[in-house]
Every structure is written in C-alpha cells, then in structure tokens.
C-alpha cells in the first residue's frame, strides 16, 4: 500500500494545482452559468501533458501511472470538477486506443488525442442500457471490408464537440461476449447528435446523445478483436473510476478550503466563527473523511498500476467511497457558509451540483457495491 508520494509526484500535483488556480478556478462559475466548454483551456492543459497521461511517450503521451493521474485530477478539480471530469474521460479514451489499438491506429489517433487538438468521448451507455451495459443494443454488422453501426448512446460527455468516439456495439449474440469496440469519427456519414442536455451540474461540458444511422466504418476501425469490446470497456472504466474519485476529492477539497477561509472571516455573537469548537470539529471531520478517501484511492491506483488481481474491486471501492465522501463534504461546506453558500458567486453550490453526478457516472455507486459484494461472496 502506497502511504506517501515522491517528490516528483508532489511536484506534478503542484503543477496541476497551479494550472487549476490560474486557468480554471477564476472562470468556473462563469462557464457553468453560460454552459461554455473551454476547449482552448483544455489544450493548454494538454501542453503540460494532461491530454495523454497514461499514453506511451512514443505517440505523444506522458507515460504516467494511475497514481500520478489521481494526483493530477484531484488538483485540477479544485478549479472545476466539470472540466477535470471531462479530462478524465478523454484520458480514458486515449488509454483505450493506446492499450488496445494496433500500430496504425495508435499512430493515427493518439498524437491528436494527446495534444487535445482531437477530443475524445466514451460511448457505452444507451437509453435502455445503463447499469446493465452488457445488454446494449447498438449493432455493428460486417459488410465486406466495412462495419455498419446503428443505434444510439446516451449521456455522452463531450458529444458533438469531440472528434473521436470509442463506441461499444454488438457484433455477435446476446451478452458481454457479443460486444466489440470501434473508433468512430465525428465526420463519419450517418453520425449525428441530440440536443445538449439541460443538467443539474457539469454544465461546462456538453452532454448529448450520439446517434448512429447506418454509420459505415472501414474494418480497420475495430479496436482489438471482435468480442473484445466489453472487456475493453470495463478495463477502461477501472481507470475512469479512479479519475472520477479523484475529481470528487478535488472539488470537496476546494469546498473545505473555502469553508475554512469563510469561517475565519466571519463573526457571530461577538467572536470569529472559526473559534467555535463545534465548527472546528465539523472541519476536522470533513478533512478526515477526505484523507480516508484519498488513502483508499491511492491504494486502488497503486493496485491498478501493479496489475494486482484485487484492482477492479479496489477501484470500485475507491469510486464509491470517494464520491460519497466528496459530495457529503461539499454539502457540509455549503451548510457552513449559511445563506451565502446558496449563492452562485461563492462557487460552493456549483461544486455540490457538479459532484452529485459522480455518484452515478462511470458506474453507479450501487453497481460499485455489487462489484464489491460479488468479490466477497464469489457470486457470478
């Protein structure tokens, strides 16, 4: 179990936090209010290597570990959980292409993904297949040297703006074994998008349906082999869950820091609020919960880096625990701000709204509990 980070990792986290302080935090509320997706800022992050964190260096990636990534995403999310969350998803897509693509696919897609001149989106969930992802109905039919894709994907972050979509589609029979993965480009004929969803949070990135009406792809767009898609999707999600867990910690950390500053600046009943022992205890509990979640996250990230057979259920544990803790801490921070926490200008209510979805995406927390329980009981 990793109990400490190295000086290099500490410097990496400090770089990401400095980027968040300068390029994300001052603008996050405005982006949320106007539903603006700041692609130019994402590309600035990519200049620091944040577009291909886990991608091999030979195709423009940074070649970092999952623990490194956890540090980066926590730091970025102090500035804006919504943008940090999209970066986590983009990095998941880039890793999947790097890990499962052939040499031609890697050379074709990864340089643009790593520079974020090309944005990526992950397409698994469907209108009728969310938690039961193995039941997806999008179909890919082989016709000569092509595959023809028909179906729709739901709740796709970055949709419409992203150029590259890793799409899971059924090439075989029912169940997980019949699913394959494909790389679809925004300009492929037959691909279209639904309207931008009106959402509770994550407003600084678009969320739309991805619609495929006879999208014809050359056979070289198949990622891996036929039938590998579900395994590819799940392995991608192990890392994605760590990223979202880290984003929950970062958003909650920003809320905790804001609460500490607020209590130090306010007086009530003739004394600074920060001197009230009851409020000090609340801050202590919030900080302890975040530290416990961070320790579990680092443990899971290290397990994934090391190929530990326990990694998948540790990632599920970290995702469930960190997203619950992060949301709770952010909500407590809003309470500590009193009425001011409910106002947009303080930024706390935005963090609460952004972190709420983390308990749903990359697998709901109920599904995380199911993964953990199956590991404990040996159930199929």
N, C-alpha and C positions, 0 to 999 in steps of 0.2 A: 504494500500500500504506500502510495506516494504521500509523504507528510510535509514536504517542503518543495518549493520550486527553486530552480537555479537562478543565478544572477542574469543569465541570458534570457530566461523566461520572464523574469521580473522586468527587464528592460523592454521586452516585447509587449508586456501588459501596459507599461508606462507609455510606450509609443501609441498604442491603441487608445488609451485614455486621453492622451494629449490631442489625438485626432478627434475624438468624440467631443472634448471640451471646446475645440475650435470650430469644427465643421458640422457638428450635429446638434449639440445642446442649444445653442443660441437660436436655432431655426426650427426646432422640432415642433413646437406648438403651432407655429405658422403653417408648416407643411401639413399638420394634422387638420387644421381648420380649412385649408384650401384644397385638401386632397391632392397635394403635389408630390410627385415621385421624382426626387432629385437625382437623376441619372448622372449628372456631372459630378456630384459628390461621391457617388459610388465609384466612379472612375478614378477619382482622387484616392480613394481607399485602395483601389487596385494598384496604383502606383507604389504603394507601400507593401504590395504582395498579398493583399487581402482578398483578391479575386480567385486565387487558386491555392489556398492554404495547404491543402493535402495533395496537391498535384505534383507529379515529378518535375524536377527542375529542367529536364531536357525539353519540355514543351512549354516552358514559361511559368511553371508553378513555383511555389515557395518550399515545398517538401517538408512541411512541419508535421508535428504529431497532433493527435486528438487533444492531448492535454494542452499543448500550445494553443490550439483553437479555442478551447474552453476559456482560457485566459483572455484571448482576443475578443471573443463575443461578449463576455461579461463586461469588459471595459467599454466596448462600443455601445452596448445597450444602456450604459449610464447616460449617453447622449440622446438616444432614440431607440427604444425596443423594436419599433416597427421596421426601421431601416436595418438594424442589426439582425432582425429575424429574416428579412429578405436575403441579406448577405449569407446567412447560414444555409438557406435553401439553395441559393446559387452555388455555394461551395459544395453542397451535397451533389448537385447535378454534375459539376466539374469532376468531382472524385469518381462518380459512377462511370463517366466517359473514360477517365484515365485508367480506372481499375479493370473495366470490362471491355473497352474498345480495342480494336486491332490497331496496328501501327498507322494505317491510313486514316482511320477515324480519329485517333489521337492527334495526328499531325494536322488534320483538317479543322477540328473543332476546338482544341484546347488553347491554342495561343489567343484566340479571341475571347474565350471564356475567362482566361486568367487576367487579361487586360481589362475585361468587362466592356470592351468595345462590342462584345456579344453578351447579352444577358441570358440566363438560363432559368427554366421553370421545370418543376417536377409534377408529372401528371399521373396520379394513381386513383384518387377519389372520384367517384361518379355520383350522379344524382340518386342512384339506387344502390350504391355500394360504397359505404364509408368505412365503418369499423370492420365489416366483413369484406375486406379488399379482395379476397380470393374469388368472390362472386362477381367480379366486374364483367361487364357485357360488351365493352368496346371490342370490336373484332378486326383482325388483320387477316386478309385472305391472300394467299400466294397466287399470283397470276404470272407465270413465266419468270421473268427477271425482276418482278415487282411485287410489292405488297400493297393491298388496297385497304385503308383503315376507315372504319365507320363507327361512330359513337360519340359520346360527349364526356367531358371531365368537368368536375365541379370544384369550386373553391381554390382556383389555381392562382397562387401569388405571382405577380409579375405578368400575368397573361395579357397579351395584346402589345406589350412593350418588349418583352423578351423575344429573342430571335430563335433560341434553341429550346425544344421541349423534349424531355425524356418521357415517352408515353408508354404505359403498360397496356397491352392489348392481347386479346385471346386469339391464339393461332391453333389451339388444339381443343380438347374436350373440357368438361367442367373441372373446376377446382384449380388449385395453385399450379399444378403441373402443365396446364394448358396455356399459361401466360408467357408472353415474350415482351422484350423491351425494344423500343425503336427511338431513333433520333429524328424528330420532325422539325422542319424549319418553318418560320412564320410565313415565308413566301410560297410554301407548297400549295398548289391549287387544291381547293376544297377545304382548306383550313379557315375557320372564322372564329369569332369571339362574341360572347354575350356582353351585355352592358356591365359597366363597373358596378359591383355590388355596393349598396349602402350598408355600412358596417358600424358596429359599436366602437371598434378601435382599429388599429393597424391601417389608419387612413392615409399614411404617407406612402403606401404602395397599392397598386391596383389589384383587385381580386375579381376574376371573371371566369365564366365558363369557357372551355376550349371545345370547339365543335368541329367534328371531322365528318365530312360528307363525301365519301369516296376519295380520300386523300391517297394519291398514288405515290409510293416511295420506291426508289431503286432498292434492290435486295441488300445493298451494302449499308443501308440504314439500320439493319438489325444489329442490336447491341448484344454481344455474346451469341449464344446459340438459341434456337427455338426451344421454348420451355424453361429458359433460364430467368425469365422476367420477374417472377415472384421472388426468387432468391436475391436477384439484383436489387429489387425494390426494398426488401426487408433489410438487407445489409446496408443499403443507403440510409435507411431510417435509423439504424443504430447510431450512426454518427449525427444524423439530423436531430435526434432526441437530445444528444449532448449539447448541441448548439442552442436549441430552444431552452433547455435547462439553464445554460449559461446566460442567455438573454434575460430570463426571469430574474436571475441573481443581480444582473447589472441594473435592470430597471428598479428593482427593490432597493439596491444599494443607493441609487440616486435619491429615491424617496426617503430613505433613512437619513442620508446626509442632509437633505432639505429639511427634515423634521428637526434634527439636532440644531441646525442654524436658526430655524424659526423659533424654537423654544428658548434659545439663547438671546433672541432679540425682543421677546415679548414679556410684558409684566402683567401680573394679575394679583389682586389682593396685596399690592404693595411689594411684591418680590418677583424676580425673574422666574418665568415658568421652568427654566432648566434646573432651578434649585429644588423643585418639588420632587420628593423622593418617589412618589407614585409614578411620575412621568419618567424619572431616571430608570426605574425598574422596567417600564414599558420599552424604553430604548434598548436596555440591556437584553431583554427577551428577544426583541427584533434582531439585534446583532447576533445573538447566539443561534437563532434559527437559521440565519443566512450562513453562518460559519459551518453549521452542521450540514446544510445542503451543499455547500461548497466542497466539504471534505468528501461527501459521497460522490459528487460529480467528478472530482479529481480521481477518486478510486476507480470509477467506471471508465473514465477516459484512459487511464493507465492500463486497465484490463483490455480495452479495445486495441490499444497500441501494441500490446504484448501478445495478442492472439489468444487470450485467456478464454477457455470454454465457458466461463461464467459471464463473459462480457455482455451478451444480449440481455440477460435478465438484470444485470447491474445497470445497464443503460436505461432499462425500463424503470428500475428503482429510482435512479437519479432524476429522470424526467418527471416522474410522478411527484417525488418529494420536493424537488426544487421549484417546480411550477406552482405547487400548492403553497409552499413557504413564501415564495416571491410574491404571489398575489395577496396573501394574508398580510405580509409586512407592508406592502403598498397601501392596502386598505387601512391598516392601523396608522400609517403615516398621514393619510387623508384625515382621519379622525383627530390626530394630534394637531392638525392645522385648524381645526374647527371650521367655521364657515368659509375661511379663506381657502381651505383645501378643495372646496367645491367649485371655486372659481377657476376659469381656464388659465388665467395669467400665471398662476403659481406652478402649473405643469403637473401637479400631483394627480388630478383627476384623469389626465391623459395617460399617465403611467398605469393607473388602475384599469382603465379601459383596454390599453394595449396588452397588459399581462393576463387579462381574463381569458383570451383565446388560447394562450399557451397550454391551458389545461385540456384543450380539445385537439389542437393540431398535432401532427406527427404521431398520431395515435392517441385517442382519448385516455385520460387517466384511469378510467375503468378498464380499458384494454391493457394498460400497463399493469394493473393489478392482476388481470387474467394471466398475462405472461409470467408474472412472478409466482402466482399460485400454481400454474402448471409445472413450473420448475420445481417447486417444493413438493408437489404431490405426485409428480410423474405422469400426470394426466396428458392425454394426447391433445 
